Amino acid sequence: MNKKCQVFTPENYVIELLDSVGYTHNLYGKKILENSCGDGNILVAVVQRYIDDCKENGLSRTRIKNGLAKDIYGIEIDEEQYKKCIDNLDKVLKRNDIDKVDWKVINADYLKWNTTIKFQYIVGNPPYITYSELKEEEQLFVKSNFSTCVKGKFDYCYAFIEKSINSLADNGKMSYLIPSSIYKTVFGHNLRIFMSPYIAQIKDYKQVKIFDKALVKSSIMVLDKQRQQELLHYQDMSMENAIDIPITQLDEKWFFADENEVGQHRFGDYFKVSHVVATLLNKAYVLSDGAYTEVDNGYVCGNHTIEREVVRNTETPRTLRYIKHEKIIFPYTYDENELVHYDDGEFERLFPGATAYLNEFRDDLDKRQSDNNAKWYEYGRSQALSGLNRQKLLISTVVTNDVDVYELEQECIPYSGMYIVQKEDNNEYTLTDAMRILRSDEFKEYVFKIGIPISGKSVRITSKDVENYMF
Ligand SMILES: C[S@@+](CC[C@H](N)C(=O)[O-])C[C@H]1O[C@@H](n2cnc3c(N)ncnc32)[C@H](O)[C@@H]1O
């Protein structure tokens, strides 16, 4: 049992969850489920609303007691939390002068719970557990039982969402407090397809930290089995504005921009954005600041002199920010823009110093999962190298506060981040224009909308995200 996911919902979000599905009046006879109920934070509010509403409608205490046992369901896997939950619900009864109820709160694994009951309402704050934090048997169970989890590194909460949608009555509604990353993460693609017929509303708490301990950006999403219009009502809770987005506009990633903000030109039609080289063993190739001495014929590193011809300047967004001067061993050459590999034995013959230096890392170099034809001294992946021998810009894949953009000289071989070059047939926009576009407030806003939140104030973006930007 992974206790890390036991983060409980603050009261104002409990209210929002219940109001969002209209759990407000005429509740008698309508079944509600909280499928990861913890110590009952949400169920306590459910039970109080149910009692108040029944009283308002003039129902007797006995009918209310029977209704509570019939209409309200909770599931919790952890026995300790389950017991606390029953205690907390009993306290609500006491406050309202109602006799003991035979609660339908069950100590079980929701994902393995077998039922044919259909619910009018499902509300909750499901456990979020990343793929790598799940036990292997759990990974296998979820993968083989939930269609939204068959591919890649799903989150445990995807299975909760899928099972909940399947348990909703034909006119049922659900509201879930979930991490906002599910709208954009690559592995959530199947989940988004699964949810798109029902998604009706998203309340995005972008800037608000809901949980003290957890640094996840969260939102409440509302799914409606009988959605009336093909629209998603999106509310940015920090800006207090709202827009209706046609469901047909929800693409591979769900992007909640106002259409009017979108420009006419796609960045990727003018510039190519690529992830930089992957040596797959930076410690062998990168000569860090202070670890080498420059001499006439090359760079002295330990007992070796690495020949000047195979050493280039390198940069990463980090070295640029902190003004470090690193070098990188570059075991190739260029003919114009074309990457040229050294012939068998040629590299070793021409550059004995570099060969001896790299040989010190030989075991680790041989262990890399390199491209099929890569020689032992070459980078693991060489695809990003063609097209790199030109003037370019460098930006980071992780953006915190501002988008930092750097200009790199033709010779420089960056080993982290994404680089941007002008497309051959683009005569309209220069790299200076690209720099201006990427540093604009509009691009920054786009990045924070489309990026996957990773922690605190940072988001992760891909080369595709940058190419898809409309300016
Ligand atoms: C994020 S907490 C939310 C608790 C409560 N719903 C709230 O909002 O305060 C998630 C809860 O799910 C429970 N849980 C984890 N895996 C579960 C499973 N497979 N079935 C049922 N409950 C589970 C955890 O023990 C935890 O109490």
PDBQT file of the ligand as one rigid body, heavy atoms in Angstrom, charges set to zero:
ROOT
HETATM    1  C1  LIG A 501      -5.384  11.261  -2.686  1.00  0.00    +0.000 C 
HETATM    2  S1  LIG A 501      -6.054  10.288  -1.387  1.00  0.00    +0.000 S 
HETATM    3  C2  LIG A 501      -7.654  10.954  -1.311  1.00  0.00    +0.000 C 
HETATM    4  C3  LIG A 501      -8.443  10.665  -0.103  1.00  0.00    +0.000 C 
HETATM    5  C4  LIG A 501      -9.816  11.305  -0.058  1.00  0.00    +0.000 C 
HETATM    6  N1  LIG A 501     -10.569  10.946  -1.230  1.00  0.00    +0.000 N 
HETATM    7  C5  LIG A 501      -9.723  12.825   0.027  1.00  0.00    +0.000 C 
HETATM    8  O1  LIG A 501      -9.902  13.454  -0.987  1.00  0.00    +0.000 OA
HETATM    9  O2  LIG A 501      -9.455  13.357   1.086  1.00  0.00    +0.000 OA
HETATM   10  C6  LIG A 501      -6.214   8.745  -2.161  1.00  0.00    +0.000 C 
HETATM   11  C7  LIG A 501      -6.691   7.608  -1.304  1.00  0.00    +0.000 C 
HETATM   12  O3  LIG A 501      -6.838   6.455  -2.144  1.00  0.00    +0.000 OA
HETATM   13  C8  LIG A 501      -6.488   5.303  -1.401  1.00  0.00    +0.000 C 
HETATM   14  N2  LIG A 501      -6.179   4.234  -2.375  1.00  0.00    +0.000 N 
HETATM   15  C9  LIG A 501      -5.013   3.987  -3.032  1.00  0.00    +0.000 A 
HETATM   16  N3  LIG A 501      -5.139   2.957  -3.866  1.00  0.00    +0.000 NA
HETATM   17  C10 LIG A 501      -6.432   2.545  -3.785  1.00  0.00    +0.000 A 
HETATM   18  C11 LIG A 501      -7.192   1.520  -4.421  1.00  0.00    +0.000 A 
HETATM   19  N4  LIG A 501      -6.637   0.708  -5.324  1.00  0.00    +0.000 N 
HETATM   20  N5  LIG A 501      -8.503   1.373  -4.091  1.00  0.00    +0.000 NA
HETATM   21  C12 LIG A 501      -9.068   2.191  -3.172  1.00  0.00    +0.000 A 
HETATM   22  N6  LIG A 501      -8.402   3.163  -2.518  1.00  0.00    +0.000 NA
HETATM   23  C13 LIG A 501      -7.106   3.367  -2.832  1.00  0.00    +0.000 A 
HETATM   24  C14 LIG A 501      -5.336   5.784  -0.546  1.00  0.00    +0.000 C 
HETATM   25  O4  LIG A 501      -5.167   4.943   0.599  1.00  0.00    +0.000 OA
HETATM   26  C15 LIG A 501      -5.785   7.198  -0.187  1.00  0.00    +0.000 C 
HETATM   27  O5  LIG A 501      -6.489   7.203   1.027  1.00  0.00    +0.000 OA
ENDROOT
TORSDOF 0
